[in-house]
Amino acid sequence: MSYFFAHGVFPAEQVDYPRGYRNLIITCLWNLLLGVPLLHYIIPFVASGSMVSLAVVAVTLLAGNIIG
């Protein structure tokens, strides 16, 4: 760590790996698989206009954002 703080780089050679798109595709598919049904249930809550429903959706989204 002292070498890094003095020079700003690590002394070992840097290895670059080629980018793979497999993880991106898997993440996008999972987001579609889980996100579309979730939106199907959230949109009626928001469209109802009830303050309680809006508060429940807002707290749920905030909790998901904090946890995730």
Backbone as a ProteinNet text record, in pm:
[ID]
protein_1_A
[PRIMARY]
MSYFFAHGVFPAEQVDYPRGYRNLIITCLWNLLLGVPLLHYIIPFVASGSMVSLAVVAVTLLAGNIIG
[TERTIARY]
81	0	86.2	203.8	289.3	334.7	363.8	400.9	284	163.5	45.8	24.6	38.3	19.7	128.5	249.9	359.8	348.9	305.2	308.4	170.6	65.2	-69.1	-107.7	-21.8	-50.9	8.5	-42.6	14.8	133	233.7	352.9	331	225.5	201.9	152.3	173.4	125	-27	-87.7	-232.5	-278.8	-382.4	-438	-577.5	-601.5	-732.7	-805.5	-926	-1008.4	-1110	-1142.2	-1242.6	-1379.6	-1458.8	-1593.5	-1684.7	-1761.3	-1861.2	-2000.4	-2090.3	-2225.6	-2321.9	-2272.5	-2359.7	-2426.6	-2349.2	-2407.7	-2508.2	-2481.5	-2574.6	-2706.5	-2700.1	-2821	-2900.6	-2832.4	-2900.2	-2967.2	-2897.7	-2955.2	-3077.3	-3069.8	-3184.4	-3303.6	-3279.1	-3389.1	-3454.3	-3375.2	-3431.1	-3509.4	-3458.2	-3531.9	-3665.2	-3669.1	-3796	-3889.3	-3835	-3916.2	-3978.1	-3903.7	-3954.6	-4019.1	-3973	-4021.1	-4157.6	-4187.2	-4316.9	-4432.2	-4428.3	-4538.6	-4547.1	-4433.6	-4434.1	-4503.3	-4474.2	-4541.6	-4690.9	-4726	-4866.7	-4944.3	-4879.7	-4945.9	-4932.7	-4824.5	-4802.2	-4886.1	-4904.2	-4975.2	-5117.8	-5197.6	-5332.7	-5330.1	-5229.1	-5218.1	-5196.9	-5107	-5077.2	-5195.6	-5261.9	-5374	-5497	-5506.2	-5623.3	-5630.3	-5517.9	-5515.2	-5528.9	-5544.6	-5555.6	-5420	-5423	-5298.3	-5231.7	-5311.2	-5254.9	-5184.4	-5246.8	-5185.8	-5056.7	-5058.4	-4937.9	-4827	-4863.3	-4763.9	-4703.6	-4786.9	-4736.9	-4639.3	-4675.2	-4586.8	-4457.5	-4466.7	-4346.6	-4254.4	-4309	-4226.9	-4163.7	-4238.3	-4185	-4070.7	-4088.8	-3982.2	-3860.7	-3882.2	-3771.1	-3695.9	-3768.4	-3702.8	-3624.3	-3682.1	-3608.7	-3484.8	-3491.3	-3374.9	-3267.1	-3305.2	-3207.4	-3144.1	-3224.9	-3173.1	-3086.8	-3133.3	-3062.6	-2945.3
-118	0	125.5	119.2	238	274.3	173.8	201.1	266	218	275.3	420.6	448.5	585.8	677.9	624.5	707.9	732.8	630.3	641.1	645.4	604.9	610	487.8	389.7	264.7	149.3	28.9	-90.5	-137.3	-200.4	-239.4	-357.5	-432.3	-548.7	-503.2	-589.7	-556.4	-567.3	-483.5	-479.8	-576.1	-653.8	-750.8	-704	-690.3	-651	-773.7	-793.6	-904.8	-855.1	-936.1	-892.3	-883.5	-789.3	-772.7	-884.3	-932.8	-1032.8	-973.9	-1011	-958.6	-1056	-1168.9	-1270.4	-1218.6	-1154.1	-1103.1	-992.9	-908.1	-802.2	-859.6	-961.4	-1024.1	-1091	-1161.4	-1229.3	-1128	-1018.1	-914.6	-850.7	-821.2	-761.5	-856.4	-985.1	-1081.6	-1094.2	-1097.4	-1105.1	-979	-862.5	-738.4	-738.1	-787.6	-797	-897.5	-1011	-1117.2	-1074.1	-999.6	-958.2	-819.4	-731.8	-594.5	-576.5	-649.7	-633.9	-675.1	-790.4	-822.4	-725.3	-677.8	-581.3	-452.2	-403.8	-284.7	-309.6	-431.1	-467.3	-449.3	-472.8	-456.7	-315	-244.2	-110.6	-5	-13.8	89.7	111	7.4	34.1	107.1	80.2	151.8	300.7	332.7	472.6	539.5	468.3	526.2	548.2	480.2	495.7	635	696.9	831.8	839.8	728.4	727.8	763.4	848.6	889.2	772.1	682.2	564.4	475.3	454.6	371.9	434.1	564.6	632.9	626.2	637.2	628.9	489.5	386.1	248	224.2	270.2	252.9	331	454	536.2	473.9	424.9	362.8	233.9	156	32.1	60.3	158.2	192.7	249.7	330.2	385.9	275.7	182.6	71	-15.8	-40.3	-117.8	-47.5	83.6	161.2	161.4	171.8	171.6	34.4	-70.7	-206.3	-249.3	-216.4	-260	-176.1
0	0	0	60.8	63.4	-78.3	-162.7	-302	-376.5	-352.2	-418.3	-376.5	-248.2	-202.8	-255.8	-275	-324.6	-474.3	-553.1	-699.4	-764.7	-694.3	-750	-831.6	-843.2	-915.3	-836.2	-863	-803.4	-887.8	-827.6	-903	-998.7	-983	-1069.1	-1206.3	-1306.9	-1441.1	-1446	-1528.4	-1538.7	-1646.4	-1614.1	-1707.5	-1746.9	-1876	-1925.1	-1978	-1928.5	-1972.7	-2074.7	-2174.1	-2272.2	-2207.2	-2255.6	-2201.3	-2247.2	-2153.6	-2187.2	-2170.3	-2255.1	-2248.7	-2182.3	-2138.3	-2078.9	-1951.7	-1862.8	-1738.1	-1765	-1863.5	-1898.7	-1948.1	-2032	-2086.4	-1974.5	-1884.9	-1774.9	-1682.9	-1652.7	-1566.5	-1630.6	-1758.9	-1828.4	-1830.4	-1853.3	-1854.4	-1716.8	-1610.3	-1475.7	-1442.4	-1484.3	-1459	-1531.4	-1652.8	-1725.5	-1660.2	-1622.3	-1563.6	-1430.7	-1350.6	-1220.4	-1223.1	-1311.5	-1313.4	-1375.8	-1481.8	-1549.3	-1458.7	-1393.8	-1301.1	-1183	-1135.5	-1026.1	-1068.8	-1187.4	-1238.1	-1258.6	-1295.2	-1313	-1182.5	-1068.7	-939.6	-884	-917.4	-861.6	-931.6	-1062.2	-1137.8	-1087.6	-1058.2	-1002.8	-868.7	-785.4	-659.1	-683.2	-773.6	-802.4	-871.9	-960.9	-1036.4	-949.1	-835.6	-750.9	-688.6	-665.6	-611.4	-461.2	-395.6	-250.4	-188.3	-89	-23.2	47.9	102.5	169.6	68.2	-47.8	-151.6	-202.6	-224.2	-269.6	-165.6	-39	68	75.7	60.7	64.3	-51	-170.3	-286.3	-265.8	-216.3	-195.2	-91.7	17.9	122.4	70.7	-6.2	-62	-157.9	-246.6	-340	-267.8	-166.9	-88.6	-15.7	44	113.3	16.9	-100.8	-200.9	-249.7	-260	-302.9	-196.5	-70.7	37.2	55	48	67.2	-51.2	-173.1	-294.5	-320.3
[MASK]
++++++++++++++++++++++++++++++++++++++++++++++++++++++++++++++++++++

